[in-house]
């Protein structure tokens, strides 16, 4: 599967000769690159630091990020954020889970225990936990009953309030030893061209995909066209460094170092 946020990056790639597009939830993509099943992958940022095989970020290919709120990375809670002791976390994204821990700890002083929660299986109205992190299209198309959750945190907005920086959820990556591989370079060229092409026809690309996923067309247009952004700049690199440094402080990862294809490795 893939989420609406990936559409501006990958729409049309399935029609490209000699390209196989593998759709998967963010938490699975890094392992596809590690194993060699995929040459490039749009991997969850935290998985760059957790990967068993060294990965290199490919900034020219793009990313998924936000400058403030995102709509689709959200904590729902029946209690005040500072009172959250256990957070049931959507298993689709490792980065969002780590971000929730950083936000709850640094903004609200709540070092909550995290429990895996498979939101794709669905739950009955009486089975929703006290506090739950959900990501992706399900937040818009299949969110829990609002009356049950008077407290909601958009983690993109929370990060902005905490740091003044944008946030990066996913980056295109390859195995480190293949960063100069002509096939990888060709793939980056293709991804960059396709993303720029899709920007020029965003409404035509996004609208049918949004409707198929249960999104209102106007909300999908705002989400993809205004709330998200896809270009890696200095602020985005700084945000990755800060996020991974705080993750290391919390013991979520051991080494916050990130290797970028166009620069020496830098530590967060």
Secondary structure as a PSIPRED ss2 file (coil, helix, strand):
# PSIPRED VFORMAT (PSIPRED V4.0)

   1 X C   1.000  0.000  0.000
   2 X C   1.000  0.000  0.000
   3 X C   1.000  0.000  0.000
   4 X H   0.000  1.000  0.000
   5 X H   0.000  1.000  0.000
   6 X H   0.000  1.000  0.000
   7 X H   0.000  1.000  0.000
   8 X H   0.000  1.000  0.000
   9 X H   0.000  1.000  0.000
  10 X H   0.000  1.000  0.000
  11 X C   1.000  0.000  0.000
  12 X C   1.000  0.000  0.000
  13 X H   0.000  1.000  0.000
  14 X H   0.000  1.000  0.000
  15 X H   0.000  1.000  0.000
  16 X C   1.000  0.000  0.000
  17 X C   1.000  0.000  0.000
  18 X C   1.000  0.000  0.000
  19 X C   1.000  0.000  0.000
  20 X C   1.000  0.000  0.000
  21 X C   1.000  0.000  0.000
  22 X C   1.000  0.000  0.000
  23 X C   1.000  0.000  0.000
  24 X C   1.000  0.000  0.000
  25 X C   1.000  0.000  0.000
  26 X H   0.000  1.000  0.000
  27 X H   0.000  1.000  0.000
  28 X H   0.000  1.000  0.000
  29 X H   0.000  1.000  0.000
  30 X H   0.000  1.000  0.000
  31 X H   0.000  1.000  0.000
  32 X H   0.000  1.000  0.000
  33 X H   0.000  1.000  0.000
  34 X H   0.000  1.000  0.000
  35 X H   0.000  1.000  0.000
  36 X C   1.000  0.000  0.000
  37 X C   1.000  0.000  0.000
  38 X C   1.000  0.000  0.000
  39 X C   1.000  0.000  0.000
  40 X C   1.000  0.000  0.000
  41 X E   0.000  0.000  1.000
  42 X E   0.000  0.000  1.000
  43 X E   0.000  0.000  1.000
  44 X E   0.000  0.000  1.000
  45 X H   0.000  1.000  0.000
  46 X H   0.000  1.000  0.000
  47 X H   0.000  1.000  0.000
  48 X H   0.000  1.000  0.000
  49 X H   0.000  1.000  0.000
  50 X H   0.000  1.000  0.000
  51 X C   1.000  0.000  0.000
  52 X C   1.000  0.000  0.000
  53 X C   1.000  0.000  0.000
  54 X C   1.000  0.000  0.000
  55 X E   0.000  0.000  1.000
  56 X E   0.000  0.000  1.000
  57 X E   0.000  0.000  1.000
  58 X C   1.000  0.000  0.000
  59 X H   0.000  1.000  0.000
  60 X H   0.000  1.000  0.000
  61 X H   0.000  1.000  0.000
  62 X C   1.000  0.000  0.000
  63 X E   0.000  0.000  1.000
  64 X E   0.000  0.000  1.000
  65 X E   0.000  0.000  1.000
  66 X E   0.000  0.000  1.000
  67 X C   1.000  0.000  0.000
  68 X C   1.000  0.000  0.000
  69 X C   1.000  0.000  0.000
  70 X C   1.000  0.000  0.000
  71 X C   1.000  0.000  0.000
  72 X C   1.000  0.000  0.000
  73 X E   0.000  0.000  1.000
  74 X E   0.000  0.000  1.000
  75 X E   0.000  0.000  1.000
  76 X E   0.000  0.000  1.000
  77 X E   0.000  0.000  1.000
  78 X C   1.000  0.000  0.000
  79 X C   1.000  0.000  0.000
  80 X C   1.000  0.000  0.000
  81 X H   0.000  1.000  0.000
  82 X H   0.000  1.000  0.000
  83 X H   0.000  1.000  0.000
  84 X C   1.000  0.000  0.000
  85 X C   1.000  0.000  0.000
  86 X E   0.000  0.000  1.000
  87 X E   0.000  0.000  1.000
  88 X E   0.000  0.000  1.000
  89 X E   0.000  0.000  1.000
  90 X E   0.000  0.000  1.000
  91 X C   1.000  0.000  0.000
  92 X C   1.000  0.000  0.000
  93 X C   1.000  0.000  0.000
  94 X H   0.000  1.000  0.000
  95 X H   0.000  1.000  0.000
  96 X H   0.000  1.000  0.000
  97 X H   0.000  1.000  0.000
  98 X H   0.000  1.000  0.000
  99 X H   0.000  1.000  0.000
 100 X H   0.000  1.000  0.000
 101 X H   0.000  1.000  0.000
 102 X H   0.000  1.000  0.000
 103 X H   0.000  1.000  0.000
 104 X H   0.000  1.000  0.000
 105 X H   0.000  1.000  0.000
 106 X H   0.000  1.000  0.000
 107 X H   0.000  1.000  0.000
 108 X H   0.000  1.000  0.000
 109 X C   1.000  0.000  0.000
 110 X C   1.000  0.000  0.000
 111 X C   1.000  0.000  0.000
 112 X C   1.000  0.000  0.000
 113 X E   0.000  0.000  1.000
 114 X E   0.000  0.000  1.000
 115 X E   0.000  0.000  1.000
 116 X E   0.000  0.000  1.000
 117 X E   0.000  0.000  1.000
 118 X C   1.000  0.000  0.000
 119 X H   0.000  1.000  0.000
 120 X H   0.000  1.000  0.000
 121 X H   0.000  1.000  0.000
 122 X C   1.000  0.000  0.000
 123 X C   1.000  0.000  0.000
 124 X C   1.000  0.000  0.000
 125 X C   1.000  0.000  0.000
 126 X C   1.000  0.000  0.000
 127 X C   1.000  0.000  0.000
 128 X C   1.000  0.000  0.000
 129 X C   1.000  0.000  0.000
 130 X C   1.000  0.000  0.000
 131 X E   0.000  0.000  1.000
 132 X E   0.000  0.000  1.000
 133 X E   0.000  0.000  1.000
 134 X E   0.000  0.000  1.000
 135 X E   0.000  0.000  1.000
 136 X C   1.000  0.000  0.000
 137 X C   1.000  0.000  0.000
 138 X H   0.000  1.000  0.000
 139 X H   0.000  1.000  0.000
 140 X H   0.000  1.000  0.000
 141 X H   0.000  1.000  0.000
 142 X C   1.000  0.000  0.000
 143 X C   1.000  0.000  0.000
 144 X C   1.000  0.000  0.000
 145 X C   1.000  0.000  0.000
 146 X H   0.000  1.000  0.000
 147 X H   0.000  1.000  0.000
 148 X H   0.000  1.000  0.000
 149 X C   1.000  0.000  0.000
 150 X C   1.000  0.000  0.000
 151 X E   0.000  0.000  1.000
 152 X E   0.000  0.000  1.000
 153 X E   0.000  0.000  1.000
 154 X E   0.000  0.000  1.000
 155 X H   0.000  1.000  0.000
 156 X H   0.000  1.000  0.000
 157 X H   0.000  1.000  0.000
 158 X H   0.000  1.000  0.000
 159 X H   0.000  1.000  0.000
 160 X H   0.000  1.000  0.000
 161 X H   0.000  1.000  0.000
 162 X H   0.000  1.000  0.000
 163 X H   0.000  1.000  0.000
 164 X C   1.000  0.000  0.000
 165 X C   1.000  0.000  0.000
 166 X C   1.000  0.000  0.000
 167 X E   0.000  0.000  1.000
 168 X E   0.000  0.000  1.000
 169 X E   0.000  0.000  1.000
 170 X E   0.000  0.000  1.000
 171 X E   0.000  0.000  1.000
 172 X E   0.000  0.000  1.000
 173 X E   0.000  0.000  1.000
 174 X E   0.000  0.000  1.000
 175 X E   0.000  0.000  1.000
 176 X H   0.000  1.000  0.000
 177 X H   0.000  1.000  0.000
 178 X H   0.000  1.000  0.000
 179 X C   1.000  0.000  0.000
 180 X C   1.000  0.000  0.000
 181 X C   1.000  0.000  0.000
 182 X H   0.000  1.000  0.000
 183 X H   0.000  1.000  0.000
 184 X H   0.000  1.000  0.000
 185 X H   0.000  1.000  0.000
 186 X H   0.000  1.000  0.000
 187 X H   0.000  1.000  0.000
 188 X H   0.000  1.000  0.000
 189 X H   0.000  1.000  0.000
 190 X H   0.000  1.000  0.000
 191 X H   0.000  1.000  0.000
 192 X H   0.000  1.000  0.000
 193 X H   0.000  1.000  0.000
 194 X H   0.000  1.000  0.000
 195 X H   0.000  1.000  0.000
 196 X H   0.000  1.000  0.000
 197 X H   0.000  1.000  0.000
 198 X H   0.000  1.000  0.000
 199 X H   0.000  1.000  0.000
 200 X H   0.000  1.000  0.000
 201 X C   1.000  0.000  0.000
 202 X H   0.000  1.000  0.000
 203 X H   0.000  1.000  0.000
 204 X H   0.000  1.000  0.000
 205 X H   0.000  1.000  0.000
 206 X H   0.000  1.000  0.000
 207 X H   0.000  1.000  0.000
 208 X H   0.000  1.000  0.000
 209 X H   0.000  1.000  0.000
 210 X H   0.000  1.000  0.000
 211 X H   0.000  1.000  0.000
 212 X H   0.000  1.000  0.000
 213 X C   1.000  0.000  0.000
 214 X C   1.000  0.000  0.000
 215 X C   1.000  0.000  0.000
 216 X C   1.000  0.000  0.000
 217 X H   0.000  1.000  0.000
 218 X H   0.000  1.000  0.000
 219 X H   0.000  1.000  0.000
 220 X H   0.000  1.000  0.000
 221 X H   0.000  1.000  0.000
 222 X H   0.000  1.000  0.000
 223 X H   0.000  1.000  0.000
 224 X H   0.000  1.000  0.000
 225 X H   0.000  1.000  0.000
 226 X H   0.000  1.000  0.000
 227 X H   0.000  1.000  0.000
 228 X E   0.000  0.000  1.000
 229 X E   0.000  0.000  1.000
 230 X C   1.000  0.000  0.000
 231 X C   1.000  0.000  0.000
 232 X C   1.000  0.000  0.000
 233 X C   1.000  0.000  0.000
 234 X H   0.000  1.000  0.000
 235 X H   0.000  1.000  0.000
 236 X H   0.000  1.000  0.000
 237 X H   0.000  1.000  0.000
 238 X H   0.000  1.000  0.000
 239 X H   0.000  1.000  0.000
 240 X H   0.000  1.000  0.000
 241 X H   0.000  1.000  0.000
 242 X H   0.000  1.000  0.000
 243 X H   0.000  1.000  0.000
 244 X H   0.000  1.000  0.000
 245 X H   0.000  1.000  0.000
 246 X H   0.000  1.000  0.000
 247 X H   0.000  1.000  0.000
 248 X H   0.000  1.000  0.000
 249 X H   0.000  1.000  0.000
 250 X C   1.000  0.000  0.000
 251 X C   1.000  0.000  0.000
 252 X C   1.000  0.000  0.000
 253 X C   1.000  0.000  0.000
 254 X C   1.000  0.000  0.000
 255 X C   1.000  0.000  0.000
 256 X C   1.000  0.000  0.000
 257 X C   1.000  0.000  0.000
 258 X E   0.000  0.000  1.000
 259 X E   0.000  0.000  1.000
 260 X E   0.000  0.000  1.000
 261 X C   1.000  0.000  0.000
 262 X C   1.000  0.000  0.000
 263 X E   0.000  0.000  1.000
 264 X E   0.000  0.000  1.000
 265 X E   0.000  0.000  1.000
 266 X E   0.000  0.000  1.000
 267 X C   1.000  0.000  0.000
 268 X C   1.000  0.000  0.000
